[in-house]
Every structure is written in C-alpha cells, then in structure tokens.
Amino acid sequence: MGKKIAFVAPQEKRALVWNAEAEALAREFGFEILFGDSPETAAGCDGVMTTWESPCFSRAVLERLPSVKILGHAAGSVGIVTDATTYDTGVTVISANPVMAERVAEWALMMLLAVRRNLFLCGRIRENETLDWASKRKFPVRKDATIGIWGLGDISRILLRFCRELDLGRILLYSRHGSAGEIRDRGAFPADSFEDLLRQSEILICFSSLTPETHRFLNASRLALLPDGATVINAGRAGLIESDALVAELRSGRLHAVLDVFDVEPLPADSVWNTLPNLVMTPHMGAAGGTDSYAPRILREFQHFFSGLPPQGVIDRKRFFTMSDDRLIYQKGTSL
C-alpha cells in the first residue's frame, strides 16, 4: 500500500517548489499527495512536506498526528516548521538544505572572485558608465587578500571546497560550533575569535546561522575592526549585520559590500540601500537555480526512508540548535 504524504503550506508557497518532476516522482513511488495549509491535512499521513511559511510541527501538533514518521522541509533551515519540542516525538526531520547550500556557495564564489579581481571597481557594469582603462592599475587584482568566513555550515563547507580547488590563498574561518581540526582539514585557518577574524579579513563572507546570539552581532564596533577597503559579502541572513552601522561605513567609503539579503524585501524604491556607493546588490537570488529541486529531493529522501535506508539532510536536535532561527529573519530592526 502506498504512503500518504501531506504537503502543508500556503498554496502560493507550494507552487514555488511543486512541479512536474515532483508529480512524476510521487506517482513513481506510489505516494498519495494531500495538499493543504493546516496541520490537520496530515491526519492519517505517513509523512509531511513543508516549505516557506508552513505551520510549525511542534510536539503538541505531532502528538495529534501519530502516523507521521518523517517531516521533510522543501527549503533550507527548518526553524519555522520545527521547534525544540519537535525532536521529543522521534519524528525524523530532513531538509533540502544541501541543495540550497550548493547554489548559495556558487553565488558566494562568483562574488568572491569578482571582488578579488576588483571587477566592480574596474568593470563597466551599467549603461551610462565609461570604461576607465587606467583602473586596472589603480585597482590591481587582490591576489593576496585574506578571505574571512564567518560560520561553518553546509554553505561554508561547499565554498571551502571551491576555494581549495581554485587555490584562492589564505582563508580564515570563525565558527562557534565547528572544530579547529575540521576547519584545518577543509583548507582554512581557525580564527582565535570573531574579532581576530575581522581584523585580518580583507574580504569577509557572512554565513553564520542567525540566532539570538548572532542577531545584529556584526555591529558598528565590530565593523570598525575590518581593515580599510575591506568588502563584506552577505548572502546568509540580513539580521547578522547591524544595518545602520553598515550604511554608515559605506557612506564613508571606508568599506565595500555585496549583499543579497535585506531586512525588508523587496527593497522599497526609496530605500537608502539604493543610494549607497561601494555597494553591489542582488535581489535575494543566492539560491536561484535550486528551487525546482527542493520537492523532488524531499520525495526521494522519503522513498529512502520508507524503504529502510537512511535519508540524507537529517536535522537532529543538536543540529537544530546550530541552525538559523527563522523567526528572527523578518524581525524589523531598521527603517532602511
């Protein structure tokens, strides 16, 4: 008898990840898919799929759904759809974070290489700009720039692999959870502290998880530790950085930045971000190209699980506490 899977999310969010490939896989695996936006949709189901803006499947909710054995989040961090009590139920939790991480790491590598070669300072980027041939002497390739990475999760691990394959030079990494041994094994040097990371990073890449401890952690006093001319790259969580402080540094011309995430999205037309020098922005597209794979990935992992094979992308209790708390993502702390 086929397994019953509930896809519980607002219809407009389900439409972002459910596609013809997912439909075909559901038929191939013999899954009966039930769609809805409330946990009650999962009554009598064997598994639950979630995505952005899905409800939280806490212990109290799952106790009303005793047949559910696995929850698969067709997105990255599970901080919206689980809480600490979820893991008391014995339900297996997985996510499509490995798929998302690959795409975001590609974005970060692209921007890192562009910054390292001073593309944004030397290149003709916009229609009304004139190519300055002397810029290649004014802004030489930053071949020896120290690269700093904040955080050691799936994205950073993939980015470190890319950097090692390209031999991009000295990389420092600071993580509250990763061991010094793993950091070295992945080709980086462990920073003694976050402040040590900042003092040495000419290019800083922010991929820490967003937690109450890291919320707005990169504030004015810490940004001031970065060397003059340093570039901040962030495609992780906007809430890691104190926005007003970064705006002030960009206005002064002391720092540069490449940002993919913002406190308010989409950005209002009159946002101060649109007026700043030394800033390159993309419209939260770091994970672009991976979305179509999220639901198929979860369905394949469900099939492994129901066949008695260990699924990948498992989020256990320990890892849950190291991942971003998505409830902080849209916490307003700025009028920018």
C-alpha positions as CSV (number, residue, x, y, z in Angstrom):
1,M,0.0,0.0,0.0
2,G,1.4,3.4,-1.0
3,K,2.4,6.0,1.6
4,K,0.3,9.1,2.2
5,I,2.2,12.4,2.2
6,A,0.7,15.8,3.2
7,F,2.2,18.9,1.6
8,V,1.3,21.5,4.2
9,A,1.9,25.1,3.2
10,P,0.1,28.2,1.8
11,Q,-0.8,27.4,-1.8
12,E,1.4,30.2,-3.3
13,K,4.4,28.8,-1.5
14,R,3.7,25.2,-2.5
15,A,3.5,26.4,-6.1
16,L,7.1,27.6,-5.9
17,V,8.5,24.1,-5.3
18,W,5.9,21.6,-6.5
19,N,6.5,20.9,-10.2
20,A,6.1,18.2,-12.9
21,E,9.2,16.4,-11.7
22,A,7.8,16.1,-8.2
23,E,4.4,15.0,-9.6
24,A,6.2,12.3,-11.6
25,L,8.2,11.1,-8.6
26,A,5.1,10.9,-6.4
27,R,3.5,8.6,-9.0
28,E,6.6,6.5,-9.4
29,F,7.0,6.0,-5.6
30,G,3.2,5.3,-5.2
31,F,2.8,8.3,-2.9
32,E,-0.7,9.8,-2.4
33,I,-0.1,13.6,-2.0
34,L,-2.6,15.6,0.0
35,F,-2.3,19.4,-0.2
36,G,-3.4,21.8,2.4
37,D,-2.3,24.8,4.6
38,S,-3.1,23.4,8.1
39,P,-1.5,20.6,10.1
40,E,-4.9,18.7,10.1
41,T,-4.2,17.9,6.4
42,A,-1.6,15.4,7.7
43,A,-4.1,13.3,9.7
44,G,-3.5,9.7,8.8
45,C,-0.5,10.5,6.7
46,D,2.9,8.8,6.9
47,G,5.0,11.9,6.1
48,V,4.7,15.7,5.9
49,M,6.4,18.0,3.4
50,T,6.7,21.7,4.3
51,T,8.3,24.8,2.8
52,W,8.3,28.6,3.4
53,E,5.5,29.8,5.7
54,S,4.4,26.3,6.6
55,P,3.0,26.0,10.2
56,C,5.2,24.7,13.0
57,F,5.0,21.0,13.7
58,S,5.8,21.1,17.4
59,R,5.4,18.2,19.8
60,A,1.9,19.2,20.6
61,V,0.9,19.2,16.9
62,L,2.7,15.9,16.1
63,E,1.1,14.2,19.0
64,R,-2.2,14.7,17.2
65,L,-0.7,13.1,14.1
66,P,0.7,9.8,15.4
67,S,1.0,8.2,12.0
68,V,3.6,10.8,10.8
69,K,7.1,9.4,10.9
70,I,9.1,11.9,8.8
71,L,8.9,15.6,8.1
72,G,10.7,16.9,5.0
73,H,11.3,20.7,4.6
74,A,11.5,21.7,0.9
75,A,13.7,24.6,1.7
76,G,16.8,25.3,3.9
77,S,16.6,26.0,7.6
78,V,13.8,24.2,9.5
79,G,13.5,26.9,12.1
80,I,9.9,27.9,11.1
81,V,8.4,24.4,10.8
82,T,10.1,22.8,13.9
83,D,11.0,23.9,17.4
84,A,12.9,22.2,20.3
85,T,9.9,20.1,21.2
86,T,9.6,18.5,17.8
87,Y,12.6,16.3,18.5
88,D,10.9,14.8,21.5
89,T,8.5,12.9,19.3
90,G,11.0,10.7,17.4
91,V,9.9,12.0,14.1
92,T,12.7,12.2,11.6
93,V,13.3,15.7,10.2
94,I,15.1,16.4,6.9
95,S,15.5,19.4,4.7
96,A,16.7,20.4,1.2
97,N,19.5,22.4,2.8
98,P,22.2,20.6,0.8
99,V,20.6,21.6,-2.5
100,M,20.2,25.2,-1.4
101,A,23.7,25.3,0.0
102,E,25.3,24.3,-3.3
103,R,23.6,27.2,-5.1
104,V,24.4,29.8,-2.5
105,A,28.0,28.7,-2.4
106,E,28.2,29.2,-6.1
107,W,26.8,32.7,-5.7
108,A,29.4,33.4,-3.0
109,L,32.2,32.1,-5.1
110,M,31.1,34.3,-8.0
111,M,31.1,37.4,-5.9
112,L,34.3,36.5,-4.1
113,L,36.1,36.1,-7.4
114,A,34.6,39.4,-8.7
115,V,35.7,41.3,-5.5
116,R,39.2,39.6,-5.6
117,R,39.7,40.8,-9.2
118,N,38.1,44.2,-8.4
119,L,35.6,43.7,-11.1
120,F,33.1,46.1,-9.5
121,L,35.7,48.9,-9.4
122,C,37.3,48.3,-12.8
123,G,34.5,47.0,-15.0
124,R,31.8,48.8,-16.9
125,I,28.7,47.5,-15.2
126,R,25.9,49.9,-16.1
127,E,24.7,51.5,-19.3
128,N,25.8,55.1,-18.6
129,E,29.3,54.3,-17.3
130,T,32.5,54.8,-19.2
131,L,35.2,52.1,-19.0
132,D,38.3,53.5,-17.2
133,W,41.3,51.9,-18.8
134,A,43.5,53.2,-16.0
135,S,41.5,51.4,-13.4
136,K,43.4,48.2,-13.8
137,R,46.5,49.9,-12.4
138,K,44.6,51.8,-9.7
139,F,42.8,48.6,-8.6
140,P,45.0,45.6,-9.2
141,V,43.9,42.1,-8.6
142,R,43.7,41.4,-4.8
143,K,45.6,38.1,-5.2
144,D,46.9,38.1,-1.6
145,A,43.8,39.3,0.1
146,T,42.9,37.4,3.2
147,I,39.5,35.8,2.9
148,G,37.4,35.5,6.1
149,I,34.4,33.3,6.5
150,W,32.0,33.6,9.4
151,G,30.2,30.3,10.1
152,L,30.8,26.7,9.3
153,G,27.6,25.2,7.9
154,D,26.7,23.4,4.6
155,I,27.3,26.5,2.5
156,S,30.7,27.3,4.0
157,R,31.8,23.7,3.6
158,I,31.0,23.8,-0.1
159,L,32.6,27.2,-0.5
160,L,35.8,26.0,1.1
161,R,35.9,23.1,-1.3
162,F,35.5,25.6,-4.2
163,C,38.3,27.8,-2.8
164,R,40.6,24.9,-2.3
165,E,40.1,23.7,-5.8
166,L,40.9,27.2,-7.1
167,D,43.8,27.8,-4.7
168,L,42.5,31.2,-3.6
169,G,45.0,31.7,-0.9
170,R,44.8,32.3,2.8
171,I,41.4,31.7,4.3
172,L,40.4,32.3,8.0
173,L,37.2,30.9,9.4
174,Y,35.4,31.6,12.7
175,S,32.7,29.2,14.0
176,R,31.2,28.8,17.4
177,H,30.4,25.1,16.6
178,G,33.0,23.8,14.1
179,S,36.2,22.3,15.5
180,A,39.6,23.7,14.7
181,G,40.5,20.3,13.3
182,E,37.7,20.3,10.7
183,I,38.5,23.9,9.7
184,R,42.1,22.9,9.0
185,D,41.0,19.8,7.2
186,R,38.9,21.9,4.9
187,G,41.8,24.1,4.0
188,A,41.3,27.1,6.2
189,F,42.9,28.5,9.4
190,P,40.8,28.8,12.5
191,A,40.5,32.4,13.8
192,D,41.1,32.8,17.5
193,S,38.0,34.9,17.9
194,F,35.4,36.7,15.9
195,E,37.3,39.9,16.5
196,D,40.5,38.3,15.2
197,L,38.7,37.2,12.1
198,L,37.5,40.8,11.4
199,R,40.9,42.4,12.0
200,Q,42.5,40.1,9.4
201,S,39.7,39.8,6.8
202,E,40.1,41.9,3.6
203,I,37.1,40.1,2.2
204,L,34.5,38.9,4.8
205,I,31.9,36.4,3.9
206,C,28.9,36.1,6.3
207,F,27.4,32.6,6.6
208,S,26.8,32.3,10.3
209,S,23.4,30.9,11.4
210,L,21.0,33.6,12.7
211,T,20.3,33.0,16.4
212,P,19.5,35.3,19.3
213,E,23.3,35.4,20.0
214,T,24.3,36.4,16.4
215,H,21.4,38.7,15.7
216,R,22.9,42.1,14.7
217,F,26.2,40.8,16.0
218,L,28.2,42.5,13.3
219,N,27.6,45.9,14.7
220,A,29.3,49.3,14.5
221,S,32.2,48.5,16.9
222,R,32.9,45.2,15.1
223,L,32.6,46.6,11.6
224,A,35.2,49.1,12.7
225,L,37.7,46.3,13.2
226,L,37.7,45.5,9.5
227,P,40.7,46.8,7.5
228,D,40.2,50.0,5.4
229,G,38.9,48.9,2.0
230,A,37.6,45.6,3.1
231,T,34.5,44.1,1.5
232,V,31.6,42.5,3.3
233,I,29.7,39.8,1.4
234,N,26.4,38.6,2.7
235,A,24.0,36.1,1.2
236,G,23.2,34.4,4.5
237,R,20.9,36.3,6.8
238,A,20.4,40.1,6.8
239,G,19.9,40.1,10.6
240,L,23.5,39.2,11.2
241,I,24.5,42.7,10.4
242,E,23.5,46.0,12.1
243,S,22.2,47.8,9.0
244,D,22.6,51.3,10.2
245,A,26.3,50.6,11.0
246,L,27.0,49.1,7.6
247,V,25.2,52.0,5.9
248,A,27.5,54.5,7.8
249,E,30.6,52.6,6.7
250,L,29.5,52.5,3.1
251,R,28.6,56.2,3.1
252,S,32.1,57.0,4.5
253,G,33.7,55.0,1.7
254,R,35.8,53.0,4.1
255,L,34.2,49.6,3.3
256,H,32.6,48.0,0.3
257,A,29.7,45.4,0.4
258,V,28.0,42.8,-1.8
259,L,24.5,42.0,-0.4
260,D,21.9,39.5,-1.4
261,V,19.6,39.8,1.7
262,F,17.9,42.6,3.4
263,D,15.7,43.3,6.4
264,V,12.8,44.4,4.2
265,E,12.2,42.5,0.9
266,P,11.6,43.5,-1.7
267,L,13.5,46.7,-1.2
268,P,11.3,49.9,-1.4
269,A,12.3,52.1,-4.3
270,D,13.3,54.9,-1.8
271,S,15.5,52.6,0.3
272,V,18.8,54.1,1.3
273,W,20.5,50.9,0.0
274,N,19.7,52.1,-3.5
275,T,21.7,55.3,-2.9
276,L,24.9,54.0,-1.4
277,P,28.4,54.0,-3.0
278,N,30.6,50.9,-2.8
279,L,27.6,48.6,-2.8
280,V,26.6,45.8,-5.2
281,M,23.2,44.2,-4.6
282,T,21.3,41.2,-5.9
283,P,17.6,40.5,-5.2
284,H,17.8,37.6,-2.8
285,M,18.9,35.2,-5.6
286,G,21.7,33.4,-4.0
287,A,19.8,30.1,-4.0
288,A,18.4,30.7,-7.5
289,G,18.5,27.6,-9.7
290,G,17.9,25.1,-6.9
291,T,14.3,25.7,-6.0
292,D,13.0,23.3,-8.6
293,S,15.0,20.5,-6.9
294,Y,13.6,21.0,-3.4
295,A,10.4,19.0,-3.6
296,P,11.9,16.2,-5.7
297,R,14.8,15.9,-3.3
298,I,12.5,15.5,-0.3
299,L,10.4,12.9,-2.1
300,R,13.5,10.8,-3.0
301,E,14.6,11.0,0.7
302,F,11.1,9.9,1.8
303,Q,11.4,6.9,-0.5
304,H,14.7,6.0,1.0
305,F,13.3,6.4,4.5
306,F,10.2,4.2,3.8
307,S,12.5,1.6,2.2
308,G,14.5,1.4,5.4
309,L,17.5,3.4,4.0
310,P,19.0,6.3,5.9
311,P,17.9,9.7,4.4
312,Q,20.4,12.5,3.9
313,G,20.0,16.1,5.1
314,V,18.8,14.9,8.5
315,I,18.3,17.7,11.1
316,D,18.6,16.2,14.5
317,R,18.2,18.0,17.8
318,K,21.8,19.0,18.1
319,R,22.0,20.4,14.6
320,F,18.6,22.2,15.1
321,F,20.2,24.4,17.8
322,T,23.1,25.4,15.4
323,M,20.8,26.4,12.5
324,S,19.2,29.8,11.9
325,D,16.1,30.6,13.9
326,D,13.9,31.8,11.0
327,R,11.6,33.6,13.4
328,L,14.3,36.3,13.6
329,I,14.6,36.8,9.8
330,Y,11.8,39.3,9.4
331,Q,12.2,40.9,12.8
332,K,12.2,44.6,11.9
333,G,15.1,46.5,13.4
334,T,15.6,49.1,10.7
335,S,13.6,51.5,8.6
336,L,16.1,51.2,5.7
